[in-house]
Amino acid sequence: RAAADNDFLHNMIRKAVEGKDINHKGQGFWVSLKMLSGDLSQVRKDHPHLVDRSTVVARKLGYPEVIMPGSQGCANDIYLTLVQGEFDKGNKKTQKNVEVTVCVCDEAGSVVQNVIYHGAGDKPASEYRSVVYYQQRHQRWMETVKIAVPIEDVHKTHLRFTFRHRSSSD
C-alpha cells in the first residue's frame, strides 16, 4: 500500500490493520501498554513477571532538571531525527523511492564503526538506513537515532548522508 506524503509510520500501520480491502486472514498488530509507578528497582520488585533482566529501558529524551557532576546524564548524547525530504522525479515518469543512509565519518572520511543506535537495547551499527516510501515526492520519516561518539572525538567527526533511489524490486 502506498504512503501519502503526510503519513507517519504509525498511520501506515493503522491503515494496514484497519484496511477493509485487505484479506488479513487472522493477522493483526497488537500493542499493550501499562503504566508502572516507581523507579526501576521498585518496578522490577513489584512486577517481576513484566520486567526482568531482558527488558529494555528507554531513557526519557531531554535534559534532567539537575545534572549531577559525574552522573551518566544525557548531556553528551546526540540524537539525529530525519524529518522529511522533497525529491523531484527528474526525467522519470514516477516519483523516486528514496532511501537515506547516514553514517559517522572521521577526518579521513572513513566510517566510524558501531556508533549508531537505532533504538534502546539495540546493538550499535555503523550506518542507518531509512524506511523507503514508494513513489512519494514529499517524504516524511520522523525517524530518530542516537549517535554515540565519545565527547573528545565529536569535533573530529562528521555525518555523511547518502540519498539513493531504490528499485521496487529491491
C-alpha positions in Angstrom: 0.0 0.0 0.0 1.4 3.4 -1.0 2.0 6.1 1.7 0.8 9.6 1.4 3.2 12.5 1.7 2.0 13.3 5.2 1.7 9.8 6.6 3.8 8.7 9.6 4.8 5.1 10.2 2.2 4.7 12.9 -0.5 5.9 10.5 0.6 3.4 7.9 0.4 0.6 10.4 -3.1 1.7 11.5 -4.3 1.9 7.9 -2.9 -1.6 7.1 -4.6 -3.1 10.2 -7.9 -1.4 9.6 -7.9 -1.9 5.8 -11.2 -3.3 4.6 -9.9 -4.2 1.2 -7.1 -6.4 2.6 -7.7 -10.0 3.5 -5.8 -10.3 6.8 -6.5 -14.0 7.3 -6.3 -13.6 11.1 -3.3 -11.4 11.1 -3.1 -8.3 13.2 -0.9 -5.9 15.2 -1.4 -5.8 18.9 0.2 -3.5 21.4 -0.5 -3.4 25.1 0.7 -0.6 27.4 0.6 -0.4 31.2 1.8 2.4 33.4 4.1 1.1 36.2 4.8 3.5 39.1 8.1 3.8 40.9 11.8 3.6 40.0 13.2 0.7 38.0 14.3 -1.3 41.0 10.9 -1.0 42.6 9.0 -1.9 39.4 11.2 -5.0 39.0 10.4 -6.0 42.6 6.7 -5.4 42.3 6.2 -6.8 38.8 8.8 -9.5 38.1 6.5 -11.1 35.6 6.5 -8.0 33.5 10.0 -6.6 34.0 13.1 -8.9 34.0 16.7 -8.6 33.0 15.9 -8.8 29.3 13.5 -5.8 29.5 14.9 -2.8 27.6 14.6 0.5 29.5 14.5 3.6 27.3 15.6 6.8 29.0 13.5 9.9 28.6 14.8 12.2 25.9 15.9 15.7 27.1 17.9 17.0 30.0 17.2 16.2 33.6 16.3 19.2 35.8 19.5 18.7 37.8 22.7 17.4 36.3 25.0 16.0 39.0 28.8 16.0 38.4 30.0 12.6 37.2 26.4 11.3 36.6 25.6 9.3 33.5 23.2 12.0 32.3 22.3 12.5 28.7 24.1 15.9 28.3 26.5 14.4 25.8 24.1 12.2 23.9 23.5 13.2 20.3 20.1 12.4 18.7 19.5 12.8 15.0 16.0 13.0 13.6 15.5 12.5 9.9 12.4 14.6 9.4 11.5 15.0 5.7 12.7 15.5 2.2 11.3 16.6 -1.1 12.7 14.9 -4.2 11.9 15.7 -7.8 11.3 12.8 -10.2 13.8 14.2 -12.7 13.4 12.6 -16.1 11.4 9.6 -14.7 7.7 9.2 -15.2 7.0 8.4 -11.5 8.4 9.6 -8.2 11.6 8.0 -6.8 11.7 5.5 -3.9 14.3 7.4 -1.8 16.4 5.7 0.8 18.6 7.8 3.1 21.8 6.3 4.6 23.5 8.0 7.5 27.0 7.2 8.8 29.5 8.9 11.0 32.9 9.6 9.4 36.3 10.6 10.8 38.6 13.3 9.5 39.9 11.0 6.8 36.4 10.2 5.6 36.5 6.6 6.9 33.3 5.3 8.5 33.4 5.1 12.3 32.2 1.7 13.3 29.4 0.9 15.7 28.4 4.3 16.9 24.7 4.5 15.7 21.9 3.1 17.8 18.5 2.5 16.1 16.7 2.1 19.4 17.1 1.4 23.2 18.5 -2.0 23.7 19.7 -2.4 20.1 23.3 -3.3 19.2 25.3 -0.5 17.7 25.5 -0.2 14.0 27.9 1.5 11.6 25.1 3.0 9.4 21.4 3.9 9.5 19.1 3.2 6.6 15.7 4.9 6.5 12.4 3.5 5.6 11.7 3.7 1.8 8.4 5.2 0.8 7.0 4.1 -2.5 6.9 6.9 -5.2 6.4 9.9 -2.9 7.7 13.4 -3.7 7.3 14.7 -0.1 8.8 12.0 2.2 8.3 12.3 5.9 10.3 9.9 8.0 10.4 11.3 11.6 13.0 8.6 12.5 15.4 9.2 15.4 18.7 7.5 16.0 21.3 8.0 18.7 24.9 8.9 17.7 27.3 7.7 20.4 30.6 9.3 19.6 32.9 9.9 22.6 32.8 13.6 23.5 36.6 14.0 22.8 36.0 12.8 19.2 33.0 14.8 18.3 34.9 17.7 16.7 36.9 15.2 14.6 33.8 13.5 13.1 31.0 14.4 10.7 27.8 12.9 9.4 27.5 11.6 5.8 24.0 11.5 4.3 23.6 9.4 1.1 20.3 9.6 -0.9 19.6 7.0 -3.5 16.7 5.6 -5.5 15.7 2.1 -4.5 14.0 -0.1 -7.1 10.6 -1.5 -6.2 12.1 -5.0 -6.7 15.0 -4.4 -4.1 
